[in-house]
Amino acid sequence: MQDKSIEALSDKLDRLIAAVERLGPATPLPARFDAADCFVWHAESRALVPIEKVNRVEIGLIHGVDRVRDILADNTERFARGLPANNVLLWGARGMGKSSLVKAVHAAVNGSAKAGQAPLKLVEIHREDIETLPQLMALLKAAPFRFILFCDDLSFDQNDTSYKSLKAALEGGVEGRPANVILYATSNRRHLLPRDMIENERSTAINPSEAVEEKVSLSDRFGLWLGFHKCSQEEYLAMIDGYVRHYGLSVAPDALRADALEWATTRGSRSGRVAWQFIQDLAGRLGKRLDD
């Protein structure tokens, strides 16, 4: 009887140990950097998942942001060649191609790389996984490639302290950012924090200026701030025309202009995203596939 009790207790202890081990951090899977040029960081498994077919548009189809496009392309090309380059914050109006431009520039730089030059890698990290950024950087540091860390729609809300991890990983830590890693982030907010949060700090803090400085200093870690603003009607129509020519959509110019303007009016805005949504609707009505 005593032996059975000991055996049952041992079985329970084994199950308890297994459960505790599952609660611990997962063993990182070996990264296969040659598998693709784009990856997504899965924080739970500490794994870099290769993406064979990337959701992006050609850089020539992005209109209305010529100045920031050239600045971002130049910064990215210098980084790919091993020259000094800055972290970049792309901020501003929604739907104006911030994330599309990052992916398009990455493809363009790799497409124009000289023979023998190692391809530039793009690694996407989700906003909610920012706290694992130090582990990701440690993984990338030892790799024989250069990496753009890309975080789309980066912002922080009230009582969210994960921005401190990002600050330390970018510039503030003892080790600093690895030389082969650069961060590109997009946001609708220039300082990555809501205005009411910043102003609340100013109104309630004993030393308002110090409290606000601590909050907005995160955006200072980005050497380049590239602003995206709402496009004009002509820029919107230029986006439409570019897509129509690229995909070979047959439609009368006057009808196209009228339909495109009506589409923007019903959406209440003009942007690259609205232009693309119109093209999808137009292609569907014409029976034309866009993935051919």
C-alpha distance (Angstrom), angle and dihedral (degrees) to the residues before:
residue distance angle dihedral
M1 . . .
Q2 3.77 . .
D3 3.80 91.1 .
K4 3.82 90.7 54.4
S5 3.81 91.2 51.3
I6 3.78 91.5 50.7
E7 3.80 90.9 47.8
A8 3.83 91.7 50.2
L9 3.80 91.0 48.0
S10 3.80 90.9 49.3
D11 3.80 90.8 50.6
K12 3.81 91.1 51.6
L13 3.82 91.2 49.0
D14 3.82 90.8 51.4
R15 3.80 90.7 52.2
L16 3.81 91.2 46.8
I17 3.82 91.6 51.1
A18 3.83 90.9 48.9
A19 3.81 90.8 50.3
V20 3.81 92.2 50.0
E21 3.80 90.8 49.0
R22 3.80 90.1 53.7
L23 3.80 89.4 55.2
G24 3.79 91.1 57.2
P25 3.81 124.5 87.2
A26 3.77 115.1 -71.3
T27 3.77 119.5 -107.4
P28 3.82 106.1 -103.2
L29 3.78 114.3 -110.8
P30 3.82 115.7 -128.7
A31 3.79 110.1 -95.4
R32 3.82 117.6 -123.3
F33 3.79 99.9 -153.4
D34 3.82 92.4 173.5
A35 3.81 91.6 58.8
A36 3.82 95.2 81.3
D37 3.79 145.2 -19.8
C38 3.82 93.6 -117.4
F39 3.79 129.2 53.8
V40 3.79 139.7 175.6
W41 3.81 119.1 -141.0
H42 3.81 113.2 -130.4
A43 3.78 103.8 -161.2
E44 3.81 97.6 -167.8
S45 3.80 94.4 58.2
R46 3.82 94.2 28.8
A47 3.79 87.9 -128.3
L48 3.80 135.7 140.2
V49 3.80 107.9 -138.5
P50 3.83 114.4 -156.5
I51 3.82 117.3 -129.3
E52 3.79 112.6 -149.9
K53 3.82 98.1 -177.4
V54 3.79 111.7 40.3
N55 3.80 120.7 -157.6
R56 3.81 101.5 -125.3
V57 3.78 144.6 117.5
E58 3.77 129.7 -128.2
I59 3.79 115.1 -89.4
G60 3.81 91.0 -121.7
L61 3.81 89.9 64.8
I62 3.81 93.8 59.3
H63 3.82 108.8 93.7
G64 3.78 135.6 175.8
V65 3.81 96.0 37.7
D66 3.79 101.1 73.5
R67 3.80 96.6 137.8
V68 3.81 97.3 49.8
R69 3.82 89.9 40.5
D70 3.80 90.8 58.8
I71 3.82 93.0 45.5
L72 3.80 92.7 50.0
A73 3.81 92.8 45.4
D74 3.81 91.7 50.6
N75 3.81 92.8 48.4
T76 3.81 91.2 48.0
E77 3.79 94.3 47.3
R78 3.80 91.7 51.0
F79 3.78 91.0 50.0
A80 3.83 91.5 49.0
R81 3.81 89.5 54.1
G82 3.80 92.1 52.0
L83 3.80 95.8 -104.2
P84 3.84 125.6 132.0
A85 3.81 114.1 -77.2
N86 3.81 138.0 166.3
N87 3.76 136.2 -116.8
V88 3.81 107.5 -107.2
L89 3.80 132.1 -140.7
L90 3.80 113.5 -164.5
W91 3.79 106.6 -164.6
G92 3.78 138.7 165.6
A93 3.79 143.7 61.4
R94 3.77 117.2 23.2
G95 3.78 119.4 -111.0
M96 3.81 95.5 21.4
G97 3.80 95.8 119.5
K98 3.80 104.3 -94.4
S99 3.80 96.9 142.4
S100 3.82 92.3 33.0
L101 3.79 89.8 56.0
V102 3.82 93.2 52.3
K103 3.81 91.9 52.8
A104 3.80 93.0 42.3
V105 3.81 93.5 50.0
H106 3.79 90.6 48.9
A107 3.81 90.6 54.6
A108 3.81 92.7 44.3
V109 3.81 93.5 51.3
N110 3.80 92.0 49.6
G111 3.79 90.0 45.7
S112 3.80 91.9 55.8
A113 3.82 96.5 41.2
K114 3.78 117.7 129.4
A115 3.79 120.7 -109.0
G116 3.79 111.4 -80.3
Q117 3.80 94.6 19.4
A118 3.80 112.8 130.8
P119 3.82 112.5 -116.1
L120 3.78 118.5 -104.0
K121 3.80 112.0 -115.5
L122 3.81 126.1 -140.3
V123 3.81 117.5 -151.5
E124 3.80 119.8 -173.4
I125 3.80 118.3 -152.2
H126 3.79 119.3 -172.1
R127 3.78 120.7 -124.1
E128 3.80 93.1 -116.4
D129 3.82 91.1 54.8
I130 3.81 96.5 56.7
E131 3.80 91.2 111.4
T132 3.82 88.8 66.1
L133 3.81 91.7 55.8
P134 3.85 93.7 106.6
Q135 3.83 90.9 56.2
L136 3.79 91.3 48.1
M137 3.79 92.6 49.0
A138 3.81 90.4 50.0
L139 3.80 88.6 54.3
L140 3.81 94.0 48.5
K141 3.79 95.1 43.8
A142 3.79 92.9 71.3
A143 3.81 94.9 47.7
P144 3.84 121.8 101.9
F145 3.82 92.5 -127.1
R146 3.78 139.0 78.4
F147 3.80 117.5 -115.0
I148 3.78 138.7 -155.5
L149 3.80 108.5 -153.5
F150 3.79 105.4 -150.9
C151 3.81 124.5 -163.3
D152 3.79 115.5 179.4
D153 3.82 121.8 -152.7
L154 3.79 94.7 4.6
S155 3.80 113.9 -174.8
F156 3.79 139.8 133.9
D157 3.77 131.3 -136.8
Q158 3.79 135.8 -154.2
N159 3.83 114.0 -53.6
D160 3.82 91.1 8.8
T161 3.80 107.1 135.0
S162 3.81 98.6 172.9
Y163 3.81 88.7 99.2
K164 3.82 87.1 76.4
S165 3.80 89.8 63.7
L166 3.79 89.3 52.7
K167 3.80 92.5 49.7
A168 3.79 92.2 52.7
A169 3.80 93.5 45.0
L170 3.80 93.4 50.6
E171 3.77 103.7 47.0
G172 3.79 114.3 -32.6
G173 3.80 104.0 72.2
V174 3.79 126.1 94.3
E175 3.78 92.4 -113.2
G176 3.79 95.6 40.1
R177 3.78 127.9 -161.4
P178 3.83 114.8 -32.7
A179 3.79 112.9 -105.7
N180 3.81 91.6 -122.7
V181 3.82 95.1 52.8
I182 3.81 130.9 76.5
L183 3.81 129.1 174.8
Y184 3.81 125.9 -132.2
A185 3.81 116.0 -176.7
T186 3.78 133.2 176.8
S187 3.78 125.2 -152.1
N188 3.79 141.1 159.6
R189 3.82 87.3 -135.1
R190 3.78 123.5 71.5
H191 3.83 93.2 -149.1
L192 3.84 94.4 33.6
L193 3.82 89.5 -123.7
P194 3.83 128.3 91.1
R195 3.81 114.9 -99.5
D196 3.81 93.2 -124.9
M197 3.80 89.6 55.1
I198 3.80 91.8 53.9
E199 3.80 93.4 45.4
N200 3.81 91.3 47.1
E201 3.80 88.4 56.3
R202 3.79 89.3 50.7
S203 3.81 93.8 51.1
T204 3.81 99.4 44.0
A205 3.80 105.0 34.1
I206 3.80 122.6 99.2
N207 3.78 88.4 -133.4
P208 3.83 103.9 28.0
S209 3.79 97.1 -173.5
E210 3.80 93.4 53.9
A211 3.81 92.8 48.1
V212 3.79 92.8 50.5
E213 3.81 93.1 44.6
E214 3.80 89.9 54.5
K215 3.80 90.9 52.8
V216 3.81 99.4 45.8
S217 3.80 96.5 39.0
L218 3.81 89.2 88.3
S219 3.79 92.1 73.6
D220 3.82 88.7 51.8
R221 3.81 87.9 68.9
F222 3.79 87.1 71.9
G223 3.79 110.2 81.0
L224 3.80 92.7 -162.9
W225 3.81 124.4 49.3
L226 3.79 110.5 -170.5
G227 3.80 114.0 -169.3
F228 3.81 123.2 -150.0
H229 3.79 117.7 -162.0
K230 3.78 135.2 -174.6
C231 3.78 112.4 -75.9
S232 3.77 127.1 -121.7
Q233 3.79 123.8 -115.9
E234 3.80 91.9 -101.7
E235 3.81 91.9 50.5
Y236 3.80 89.7 49.5
L237 3.80 91.5 51.0
A238 3.82 90.1 47.0
M239 3.81 88.3 57.0
I240 3.79 89.7 51.5
D241 3.81 92.5 48.6
G242 3.80 91.5 49.2
Y243 3.79 92.6 53.5
V244 3.82 92.4 45.1
R245 3.81 92.1 53.4
H246 3.81 93.4 43.2
Y247 3.79 95.0 51.9
G248 3.80 95.9 35.8
L249 3.80 96.3 -121.6
S250 3.80 111.8 176.2
V251 3.80 110.7 -140.8
A252 3.80 134.6 134.0
P253 3.84 112.1 -100.2
D254 3.81 95.0 -127.4
A255 3.79 92.6 48.6
L256 3.79 90.9 45.8
R257 3.81 92.5 52.5
A258 3.80 93.3 47.3
D259 3.81 93.5 47.3
A260 3.82 92.8 46.0
L261 3.80 93.2 51.0
E262 3.79 92.0 46.3
W263 3.82 89.6 50.7
A264 3.82 91.5 52.0
T265 3.81 90.9 47.4
T266 3.79 92.8 53.1
R267 3.81 89.7 49.4
G268 3.80 92.6 47.3
S269 3.81 94.0 -131.9
R270 3.79 145.8 60.8
S271 3.80 119.1 -133.1
G272 3.77 142.8 129.1
R273 3.79 89.8 -93.7
V274 3.81 92.1 53.5
A275 3.82 89.8 47.8
W276 3.82 91.3 52.6
Q277 3.80 92.0 47.4
F278 3.81 89.1 52.4
I279 3.82 90.7 50.7
Q280 3.80 90.6 51.6
D281 3.80 90.0 51.9
L282 3.80 92.1 45.4
A283 3.81 93.4 48.4
G284 3.79 90.3 49.2
R285 3.79 92.0 52.2
L286 3.81 90.3 48.5
G287 3.82 92.1 47.7
K288 3.81 91.3 -120.2
R289 3.81 122.7 143.6
L290 3.80 117.2 -138.2
D291 3.80 96.9 -157.5
D292 3.79 97.2 62.2
